[in-house]
Amino acid sequence: MVVANEIELPGVGGPETLRPRRRELPALVDGEVRVRVEASGVSFAEQQMRLGKYYDQPAFPFVPGYDLVGTIEEGPGAGTRVAALTKTGGWADRVVLDAADLVPVPDGLDPVEAETVVVNGLTAWRMLNRETRAAEGDTIVVLGAAGGVGSTLVQIARSQGIRVIGTAGAARWTACGRWAPSRWTVAPTTSPHVCASSRRMVSPPCSTT
């Protein structure tokens, strides 16, 4: 018998309402693995779930956790560090998942750092390459460039040869500029007429994400 320690969200409420629980995990069936969780995030999704406002969230009570990084401890690929997009259930020390839903995490990466780019990275990549479809040499404006998705989008865009104009709250924009001040432009979100100002900085006009 394998027992998982989980964090349960019992209903609408603040973080103080979260409670621990223990649950016996089911035996593995073909195509499944058991993963020992090393990191799981707290994102916008979980914040909305605890308010009962996230699209298609399960009924209370349930275990949050939209993504995770961990190591397979039983099943095909045992010993491999992997990442998974779970939507719920990641706030646990062990989970049972379909092996087909896992992606390997490169050796040498810290699991906590790797976890920060699962949901953020997927969202940022899709925004850049599916929605905006920016190409090398283009310029984009990233609003909220200091956040999880925004900061990841900035880095993906720069790796693809795209110039970035990033905006951030006054408390964060100076720190953002220290990332690589010679390679991208940053301005406070509170600046008036952000989009108009951004357009004057580039030619041809930029697209906005």
C-alpha positions in Angstrom: 0.0 0.0 0.0 1.3 3.4 -1.0 -0.2 6.5 0.8 0.1 10.0 -0.6 0.2 13.1 1.5 -1.9 15.8 -0.2 -3.1 19.4 0.4 -6.9 19.6 0.0 -9.0 22.7 -0.8 -12.2 22.1 1.0 -14.2 25.0 -0.3 -14.2 28.7 -1.1 -11.8 30.5 1.2 -8.4 31.8 1.8 -5.1 29.9 2.1 -5.8 29.3 5.8 -8.6 26.9 4.8 -6.2 24.4 3.1 -5.8 21.2 5.0 -3.6 18.1 4.8 -5.0 14.7 4.0 -3.7 11.2 3.4 -5.0 9.0 0.7 -4.2 5.5 -0.5 -3.1 5.5 -4.1 -4.6 3.0 -6.5 -2.4 0.2 -7.9 -0.9 1.0 -11.3 -2.4 -0.2 -14.5 -0.8 -0.5 -17.9 0.5 2.9 -19.1 0.6 4.4 -15.6 3.5 5.5 -13.4 3.8 6.7 -9.8 5.7 10.0 -9.5 7.4 11.3 -6.3 6.6 15.0 -6.5 9.5 17.4 -6.0 7.8 20.7 -6.9 4.4 22.0 -7.7 3.4 25.6 -8.3 1.0 28.1 -7.0 -0.4 30.1 -9.9 -3.3 32.3 -11.1 -5.2 29.1 -11.6 -5.1 28.0 -8.0 -5.9 31.5 -6.8 -9.1 31.4 -8.9 -9.9 27.8 -7.9 -9.9 28.7 -4.2 -12.5 31.3 -5.0 -14.5 28.9 -7.1 -14.0 30.9 -10.2 -11.8 28.8 -12.4 -13.3 27.4 -15.6 -14.2 23.7 -15.3 -12.7 23.2 -11.9 -13.8 20.1 -10.0 -16.3 20.2 -7.2 -15.0 20.9 -3.7 -13.2 19.3 -2.0 -10.2 18.6 -4.2 -6.4 18.8 -4.4 -5.1 21.7 -6.4 -1.8 21.7 -8.3 -1.8 22.6 -12.0 1.6 21.3 -12.8 4.5 19.4 -11.2 8.1 18.1 -11.5 9.1 14.9 -9.9 10.8 11.5 -10.3 9.2 8.3 -11.5 9.5 5.9 -8.6 7.4 3.0 -10.1 6.6 2.1 -13.6 8.3 2.5 -17.0 11.2 4.9 -16.8 11.7 4.6 -13.0 14.4 7.1 -11.9 13.6 9.6 -14.6 12.8 13.2 -13.6 9.7 14.4 -15.4 7.3 17.3 -15.7 3.5 17.1 -16.1 0.6 19.4 -16.6 -2.1 18.0 -14.3 -4.6 20.9 -13.8 -5.4 19.5 -10.4 -3.8 17.0 -8.0 -0.2 18.3 -8.0 -0.1 19.4 -4.4 0.9 16.0 -3.1 4.1 14.1 -2.4 3.1 11.2 -4.8 0.7 11.0 -7.7 -0.3 8.4 -10.3 -0.2 9.6 -13.9 -0.4 8.4 -17.4 3.2 7.9 -18.7 2.1 9.4 -22.0 1.4 12.7 -20.3 5.0 13.2 -19.0 7.9 14.9 -20.5 11.5 14.4 -19.3 13.3 17.1 -17.5 16.9 17.6 -18.6 19.6 16.5 -16.2 21.1 19.2 -14.0 18.0 21.4 -13.7 16.7 22.2 -10.3 13.2 20.8 -10.0 11.8 24.0 -8.5 13.3 26.1 -11.3 12.1 23.5 -13.9 8.5 23.7 -12.5 8.3 27.4 -13.0 8.3 27.0 -16.7 5.7 24.2 -17.1 2.5 26.2 -17.1 4.2 29.5 -17.6 6.3 28.2 -20.5 3.5 26.5 -22.3 1.3 29.6 -22.0 4.0 31.9 -23.1 5.1 29.8 -26.1 1.5 29.5 -27.3 0.9 33.2 -27.0 4.0 34.0 -29.0 3.9 31.2 -31.6 0.2 30.4 -32.0 -1.6 33.6 -31.2 0.8 36.4 -32.0 2.9 34.5 -34.5 5.7 36.9 -34.2 8.8 36.2 -36.3 12.5 36.9 -36.1 13.1 40.7 -36.5 9.6 41.6 -35.2 9.0 43.7 -32.1 6.4 42.9 -29.5 5.1 44.6 -26.4 4.7 42.3 -23.3 2.5 43.8 -20.7 3.4 42.5 -17.2 6.9 41.4 -18.2 7.8 40.8 -14.6 5.3 38.0 -14.0 5.7 34.3 -14.5 4.2 34.1 -18.0 5.5 37.6 -19.0 9.1 37.0 -18.0 9.1 33.6 -19.7 7.6 35.0 -22.8 10.4 37.7 -22.9 13.1 35.0 -22.8 11.5 32.8 -25.4 11.0 35.8 -27.7 14.6 37.0 -27.4 15.8 33.4 -28.1 13.8 33.6 -31.4 15.4 36.9 -32.4 12.4 39.0 -31.5 12.8 42.5 -30.0 10.8 42.9 -26.7 9.4 46.0 -25.2 8.3 45.0 -21.7 6.2 46.8 -19.2 6.0 46.1 -15.5 4.7 47.6 -12.3 6.8 50.4 -10.8 8.1 48.2 -8.0 9.5 45.7 -10.5 10.5 47.4 -13.7 14.0 48.5 -12.5 14.8 44.9 -11.6 13.5 43.7 -15.0 15.8 46.1 -16.8 18.8 44.5 -15.1 18.2 41.2 -16.9 19.6 42.5 -20.1 19.3 46.2 -20.5 21.2 46.3 -23.8 18.9 43.8 -25.5 15.3 44.8 -24.6 13.4 47.8 -23.5 11.4 48.1 -20.3 9.0 50.8 -19.1 6.6 51.1 -16.1 3.1 49.8 -16.8 1.9 53.1 -15.2 3.4 55.1 -18.0 0.6 57.0 -19.9 -0.1 55.8 -23.4 2.1 52.7 -23.2 1.0 51.3 -26.6 1.4 54.7 -28.4 4.8 55.2 -26.9 5.9 51.7 -27.9 4.8 52.2 -31.5 7.0 55.3 -31.6 10.0 53.2 -30.5 9.9 50.9 -33.5 9.4 50.8 -37.2 7.3 49.1 -38.6 4.7 49.3 -35.8 4.8 46.6 -33.1 2.2 43.9 -32.4 0.9 43.8 -28.8 0.7 40.6 -26.7 
